């Protein structure tokens, strides 16, 4: 029997990662190769699960097919993985703007409510992403045009209000901003801009108690009759009626 030669660690690790990625892909998606390739391409730029990226993709595609007007807005971009999904889906729509808000300085100071599902208090500066990596993905790897994508650097309370007029209507709002105050602020400022039939995604509803509290409070305070649809252990979305 020939002697077995161990693979170099880097090659072995790459193969294991590919296996893990494929295991996370639903069988039905192997019939949607364009979708699957896109999600796998952006996966190194995000910690969001395949399930959540898949749901974002499907809802963004449905908005395009139904020709529902409005911007795609993301608050909390990190390294641009989910932004890549939204931007790629809208790449041929000259009337669709992509607005991407992030400080690229990590998370702000948490409140006492910002406790993880494991019971740990959040920390300032975690989830530090990179504007450079975001641009690398969007304009390099995905080769998207720059004229309909706006990257807005800074804290939400400094950047969102000055851009609200330019944002105008919102077809899809993706909130990946973890903390109570950030989520509540974004909902207060942007929910009313979401069009009928549009979607709101909340990435951290199951992960961070402050996020869940902000969403539940907002729905209760506004008296909204909406259904929060669970995607996985932490992600949820709703459709505005």
Beta strands, then each sheet from edge to edge (+ up, - down):
strand 1: 71-75
strand 2: 98-102
strand 3: 149-153
strand 4: 170-175
strand 5: 194-202
strand 6: 229-230
strand 7: 236-239
sheet 1: 3+ 2+ 1+ 4+ 5+ 7- 6+
end
